[in-house]
Amino acid sequence: MSEPKSIEPLTRPPLLHVSVQESLRNYIQSNKLKAGDPLPPETFLAQRLGVGRNSVREAIKALESIGILETRRGIGVFVKEFSFKPLLDNLAYGLQDSLRDVEELREIRRVLETGLIAKTIEMISAEDITALRQLTESMRRRAERQESFAEEDQQFHQLLFRCQNNHMLSALIDIFWVAFNKASNFTSLDNPTPLATWRDHHEIVEAVAAKDVDRARQRLDDHYRGLQQVIAKNRTT
């Protein structure tokens, strides 16, 4: 007589409010709702879904936390304009002091920018080159005074790729820049060579201005290697 087959364990069904979240997402997508469009009242949603109002309320709160919905007190619930901010906040919070994840963020930034710098060199205007040089000059002055130039740094990386007119790229550059700086606390770290950091940015601009793709990639690599060294030094200390 053959051995009986084992009984497969039951898969736990999703929590009710999670199922309601999916139903609300599907409702938004199937009705092609856009930012500012209202959702039906909670009572109506609960009746149609066959669940309690508390489950609907929990689902709405969860979708608010990730930036899909917003509640306007006394008015109702509306589809929210898309923003990377909730993702950015959660990413930076989740990374905390994880050196490995900070290193992975740095590597993603490096690969993203070195991979797309050739397109920037094809498209960048003389006006953008001038603006980049002005930024690096501001960095130099701050570096000589041993001051942080985090704001100029963020502007630099955005401006370097602005000519590509790629909104998703701009958002990703901001996400990875801000998440990296939050997770590593980079702006508060001791940088023993701020002028070297300025020089990295200066050389990137000059390589782009000269339309030298290989040199621009190398200078970006040098820049990200310098970031790694600053973080490693501070972690050791």
C-alpha positions in Angstrom: 0.0 0.0 0.0 1.5 3.4 -1.0 2.2 6.1 1.5 -0.5 8.7 1.7 0.4 12.1 0.4 1.1 14.8 2.9 -1.4 17.5 3.6 -0.2 20.9 2.4 -0.4 23.6 5.1 -3.0 26.3 4.6 -1.8 29.6 3.3 -2.9 32.3 5.7 -5.3 34.6 4.0 -4.3 38.3 3.8 -5.6 40.6 6.5 -8.9 42.1 5.7 -7.7 45.7 5.5 -4.9 44.6 3.1 -7.6 43.1 0.8 -9.5 46.3 1.1 -6.4 48.3 0.1 -6.1 46.2 -3.1 -9.8 46.7 -3.8 -9.3 50.5 -3.5 -6.2 50.5 -5.7 -8.1 48.5 -8.3 -11.0 51.0 -8.0 -8.7 53.9 -8.6 -7.0 52.2 -11.6 -10.2 50.9 -13.3 -11.9 54.3 -13.0 -8.7 56.1 -14.1 -8.9 58.5 -11.2 -6.3 61.2 -11.1 -4.9 63.4 -8.4 -7.6 65.4 -6.8 -10.4 63.0 -7.7 -12.6 61.9 -4.8 -13.3 58.4 -3.5 -16.8 57.4 -2.6 -17.7 57.8 1.2 -16.5 55.2 3.7 -20.1 54.0 4.2 -20.6 53.3 0.5 -17.3 51.6 0.2 -18.0 49.4 3.2 -21.4 48.4 1.9 -20.0 47.6 -1.6 -17.1 45.6 -0.3 -19.1 43.8 2.4 -16.8 44.9 5.2 -17.0 47.1 8.3 -16.1 50.8 8.1 -13.1 50.2 10.4 -11.5 48.0 7.7 -12.1 50.6 5.1 -10.7 53.3 7.5 -7.5 51.2 8.1 -7.0 50.6 4.4 -7.3 54.3 3.7 -4.8 55.2 6.4 -2.4 52.7 5.0 -2.8 54.1 1.5 -2.3 57.6 2.9 1.0 56.5 4.5 2.4 55.6 1.1 1.1 58.7 -0.6 -1.7 57.3 -2.7 -4.7 58.9 -0.8 -5.2 62.0 1.3 -8.0 62.8 3.7 -9.4 66.3 3.8 -11.0 66.8 7.1 -14.7 67.4 6.8 -14.6 66.9 3.0 -13.6 63.4 2.1 -10.9 61.2 0.8 -9.1 62.1 -2.5 -6.5 60.6 -4.8 -3.1 62.3 -4.0 -0.7 63.6 -6.5 2.2 61.1 -6.9 5.3 61.8 -4.9 8.5 59.9 -4.1 8.6 61.5 -0.6 7.0 58.6 1.3 9.3 56.1 -0.5 12.3 58.4 0.3 11.4 58.8 4.0 10.8 55.0 4.4 14.0 54.2 2.6 16.2 56.5 4.7 14.5 55.4 7.9 14.9 51.7 7.0 18.6 52.1 6.2 19.5 53.8 9.5 23.2 52.9 10.3 23.5 49.9 7.9 26.9 50.4 6.3 26.2 47.7 3.7 23.1 49.4 2.6 24.8 52.8 2.5 27.5 51.3 0.3 24.8 49.8 -2.0 23.2 53.2 -2.3 26.5 54.8 -3.2 27.1 52.1 -5.8 23.6 52.6 -7.3 24.3 56.4 -7.6 27.7 55.7 -9.2 26.3 53.3 -11.8 23.3 55.5 -12.6 25.4 58.6 -13.2 28.4 57.0 -15.0 26.0 55.2 -17.2 24.1 58.3 -18.3 26.9 60.9 -18.4 27.5 60.2 -22.1 24.0 61.3 -22.9 24.5 64.5 -20.9 27.7 65.3 -22.9 25.7 65.0 -26.1 22.9 67.3 -24.9 24.2 69.7 -22.3 24.0 73.4 -23.2 26.6 76.2 -22.6 24.2 77.7 -20.1 24.2 74.6 -18.0 28.0 74.4 -18.1 28.1 77.9 -16.9 25.7 77.1 -14.1 27.7 74.1 -13.1 30.9 76.1 -13.0 29.2 78.7 -10.7 28.1 75.9 -8.4 31.6 74.4 -8.2 33.0 77.9 -7.5 30.6 78.2 -4.6 31.8 74.7 -3.4 35.4 75.8 -3.6 34.8 78.9 -1.4 32.9 76.8 1.2 35.6 74.1 1.2 38.3 76.7 1.8 36.3 77.8 4.9 35.8 74.2 6.0 32.0 74.6 5.5 29.6 71.9 4.3 28.3 72.4 0.7 25.6 69.7 0.7 23.0 72.0 -0.9 25.3 72.8 -3.8 26.2 69.1 -4.1 22.6 68.1 -4.5 22.0 70.9 -7.1 25.1 69.9 -8.9 24.0 66.3 -9.5 20.5 67.5 -10.6 21.9 70.1 -12.9 24.4 67.7 -14.5 21.5 65.6 -15.9 18.8 68.3 -16.2 19.4 68.6 -20.0 18.1 65.1 -20.5 14.6 66.3 -19.4 13.9 62.9 -17.8 11.6 63.4 -14.9 12.0 59.9 -13.6 15.8 60.2 -13.7 15.6 63.5 -11.8 13.4 61.9 -9.1 15.7 58.9 -8.8 18.8 61.1 -8.5 17.1 63.0 -5.7 15.9 59.8 -4.0 19.4 58.3 -4.0 21.1 61.5 -3.0 18.9 62.3 -0.1 18.6 58.7 1.1 22.3 58.3 1.0 23.0 61.5 2.9 20.3 60.7 5.5 21.4 57.1 6.0 25.1 57.9 6.1 24.7 61.3 7.9 27.2 62.4 5.4 26.8 66.1 5.9 27.8 65.7 9.5 30.8 63.5 8.9 34.3 64.8 9.2 35.7 65.3 5.7 39.5 65.7 6.0 39.8 66.8 2.3 36.9 69.1 1.4 39.0 70.7 -1.3 39.5 67.2 -2.9 35.7 66.8 -2.9 35.3 70.2 -4.6 38.0 69.2 -7.1 36.1 66.1 -8.0 33.1 68.1 -9.0 35.2 70.7 -10.8 37.0 68.0 -12.9 33.6 66.4 -13.8 32.4 69.7 -15.2 35.5 70.3 -17.1 35.4 66.8 -18.6 31.8 67.3 -19.6 32.7 70.7 -21.1 35.5 69.1 -23.1 33.0 66.4 -24.3 35.4 63.7 -23.0 33.2 60.8 -22.0 35.9 58.6 -20.7 37.4 61.3 -18.5 33.9 62.3 -17.2 33.2 58.7 -16.2 36.6 58.4 -14.5 36.1 61.6 -12.6 32.6 60.4 -11.4 34.2 57.2 -10.3 36.9 59.1 -8.4 34.2 61.2 -6.7 32.3 58.1 -5.5 35.4 56.4 -4.4 36.2 59.6 -2.3 32.7 59.3 -0.7 33.4 55.7 0.2 36.7 56.7 1.8 35.1 59.5 3.9 32.5 57.1 5.2 34.9 54.3 6.0 37.2 56.7 7.9 34.4 58.0 10.0 33.0 54.5 10.7 36.5 53.4 11.8 36.8 56.4 14.0 
